[in-house]
Amino acid sequence: MPIEFWYMWDGMKDRFVRAKRLPRDPELVKAMQRLKIRLAKVDDREKLLEFRRVALETEPEIWLPDELDLNEIRRNIDKWEPSKYSNDYIIVAELDGKIIGYLHLSICYRLFDGGPSAWVKDVFVLKKYRGYKVGTRLMEFAKEIAKKKGCRTLRLIVGLENLAGLKFYKQCGFNIIKVGLATLKLRNHNIR
């Protein structure tokens, strides 16, 4: 059997590096038969917070400084009401009652596309569960929602240094275009 390679974050080098893929855990392979991909519900708030806590704990080096405050994350999760954001979909991968992955899909109108377009705003799978097609199943679920909503495209932004993400998105059928991400934090975000 050929050696499989994938990309892992190297904190010392501050970048992704190619590494030999660890062998798959046969018990985890079997457990994946119980994996459920579904839309998150308000009742999932505590599970979502626990998911984020584990994500921060196991890979603190990949998060931006403003993404590390669990108290703020709790406040944001507590404010989340799916009915207020009918064009946003929080998709979760749940294994034995625990969220192990999630994808945030947003549908918006794109003037020059002539219709709705779908954006993957965020996708993350806990490190222990990578390599078991959890991300692929989340992406397939998102694609189905986008198709049902009449979207002509599914888009996302990925850092060009994120070699693991680039490889994953290519496997999902995305064409990678050289693009940069710019963000602006709005101070008065309580405007209604």
C-alpha positions, 0 to 999 in steps of 0.5 A: 500500500502506498504511503499517504501524505497530508498537510499538518500545521507546524507551529515552529515553522508557522506554516503547513508542512507535508507529513506522512498520514497516520494509519486510520483507527479501525474503531473510528472507521467503524464508528463513522457508520454512526455519523450524522450530518444535519442542520444544527438546532438551538438545542445544540448550543452547549454541544457547539460550545464544547466543539469550539472549546476542544478545537481551541484546546487541541490546535490553539496555534491555528486560530486568530487572537480574536477567535480564542475568547471562549466567553465571547464565543459563548455569548455569540452562540447564545445569541444565535437564532436560526429563525433570524438568519434564514439564509444561513445554515449551520451544518454539524457532523455528530457522532454519538451525541458529540459535534465533531465537525461543522460547516457554516453555509450562507446564501446571498443574491449575487447581482452579476451571477443572476441569482443566489450564490452559496458561500461556505463561511467556515468549515472545521473538523476536530483533528482526531476525526480528520481523514475519515471523510467528515469534511467531505460529508459536510460539504456534500450536505452543503452542496445539496442545500445550495442546489435546492435553493437554486444557487449557481455557485458555491464559493469559499475563501481559503488562505493560499498557505493552508495546504491541507484546506487547498487539497481538501477543497480541490478534492471536493471539486473547487477551482482554487483562484488566487485571492486574498481575504480582507476583513474589517471589524465594525465597532458598532455591531449592535445596530439593528 
